[in-house]
């Protein structure tokens, strides 16, 4: 290789590393559950300040995005925050972790988080998701008026039944949601985390009344009834358990 070609190759490498992913390429979402308790330690305030002023800016510097940050409205484990971080690829997820570990400003934010009485939180649980074909990129947007959000987790009996449920979403179920007026934020299969095999997805609504109305319409929709009665696709065959949380975005959340 000539010297000029070597120089061009060397210049091209970082450009390729920083190239934006295709809109059809899957994104990777890390869902963190920040478990806290209500005591004099003031954990919700300390963690909220860290997420807004420490974690979110550090992710941006590392080439990722804190897409959403939420508190629980209805669900077990309150007080708890749920964060959704977006990465363009698995390599980007790994690189972001390395950058956070060497980020001096982020280190100061972690030090600030630790200051005060007791401990800043109880524990943090994390799941890494790969987005579905039907929605490769999450909907990171702010609505004109406040919304509520629902995070749903479907645990499957086996990895084979999970694959059938994911295909069901890609082929038809996600489309039914959209046709009926649900506003999906993301759909993802858990590739690392607890309670596998499972998938998670998030929907948004104007309020709880709108949520109840939409789920009522979904349950009686002819296309859904037909799909869910096909051999091998009933909930009893491919869904072992369903967990859900009703969430409200924190003031600094990109998804609102």
ZIRA-V986180 format. One record per run of one state. SS is the DSSP state (H for helix, E for strand, C for the rest). FROM is the first residue (numbers start at 1). TO is the last residue. If there is no record, write none. Layout:
BEGIN
ss: {SS & SS}
from: {FROM & FROM}
to: {TO & TO}
END
This chain:
BEGIN
ss: {C & H & C & E & C & H & C & E & C & E & C & H & C & H & C & E & C & H & C & E & C & H & C & E & C & E & C & H & C & H & C & H & C & E & C}
from: {1 & 3 & 18 & 28 & 36 & 43 & 62 & 65 & 75 & 80 & 88 & 90 & 102 & 104 & 115 & 123 & 132 & 133 & 136 & 148 & 156 & 159 & 181 & 183 & 193 & 198 & 206 & 208 & 220 & 222 & 229 & 235 & 239 & 241 & 250}
to: {2 & 17 & 27 & 35 & 42 & 61 & 64 & 74 & 79 & 87 & 89 & 101 & 103 & 114 & 122 & 131 & 132 & 135 & 147 & 155 & 158 & 180 & 182 & 192 & 197 & 205 & 207 & 219 & 221 & 228 & 234 & 238 & 240 & 249 & 256}
END
